[in-house]
């Protein structure tokens, strides 16, 4: 009897890479494998990852997941298609001749571009950070790819040289992975999908194309940009490893993927995902709505070449689950991430202690890259349990703020999901 068809999913996030194999009819996960990614923090406010490590982690996850399938006596050839979900905005430039990155990936939460963003805002009419919002749905911010790419071009000589010589390619993480997995310098497909393109500030969310005026504003050469495709079509075939010749046939930025995964297909249906950051997305249908209250307008999905684009309003919070990692790795008041739940549950209140985890400035609705984190309200009574509670409470406060911002239509459904949900206290708060 032939094996039932299976689907593979690459999930490349800020903290780790995963490959999952699941039954498309039941959504049951058959096997999965996960590898943690090392973040590089070379200076205060800087956050990078090695694009080669990102790629190798994905390949390792694919191979290990395939090994697990074999152990279950399931034919690997049952995997008929592969989809990609990825951390958004993270910016990579590489050499199409050698296939090697020209600089580390600058992560979405990196703050080094603060002066670049300020310069761009100062050069805008009326020094308005929302001057491009009508076309992009986004404010000028350190968060988005165009500002990071402008910094790279201003500060990395070998990137400027590669651009001048026609060797440079730009892409977000999905684009880098698809290019590498479909053959790299031999046959790599240089493409991205609309959801990832809409996070660059170079993409017109109305025309669904790279916009020459936006590229001129940031002084970005259009020659280095990938082709923009829908979120559901065959981009190319895998050219390496056990899954060679399997088509890569879907791509969504991680938060759009979460919206789809929670089946929020109707206007007003919303999801809130707690990962490294915290992201509330609300489906607003086929017509983009530009928020006047600090929310982002973004592409939710486009399920095929001839299918309509669907949009979402987004409340982005830079530091969600990452606050737990900070308590563990920086403050050293917990030894494991799971321990924060026990500490918070033991007190049930912060007793007047407040935690503002503005490690990467403040995102929605303030968009203030100069904001910095603080812990206040400390007394002699305060201990690590109260700080742990205040940290979880801070995530809840930020979520509530995003939920309370007007979205143009009532929220009909709100689904919350992520690893932070394993902390019962986080949902109770």
Secondary structure, DSSP 8 states (H G I E B T S, - for coil): -----EEEEEEE-SSEEEEEEE-TTT--EEEEEEEE---B--STT--EE-HHHHHHHHHHHHHHHHHHHHHTT--GGGEEEEEEEE-SS-BEEEETTT--BSS-EE-TT--TTHHHHHHHHHHSGGG-TTTTHHHHS--S-TTSHHHHHHHHHHH-HHHHHHHHTT-EEEE-HHHHHHHHHTTHHHH---EEEHHHHTTSSSEETTTTEE-HHHHHHHT--GGGS-EEE-SSS--EE--SSTTTT-EEEEEEEHHHHHHHHTT--STTEEEEEESSSEEEEEEEESS----SSS-EEEEEE--STTS--EEEEEEEES-STHHHHHHHHTS-S-SSTTHHHHHHHHHSS-TT-EEE--TT-B-TTT-BTT---EEE---TT--HHHHHHHHHHHHHHHHHHHHHS--SS---EEEEEEGGGGSHHHHH-
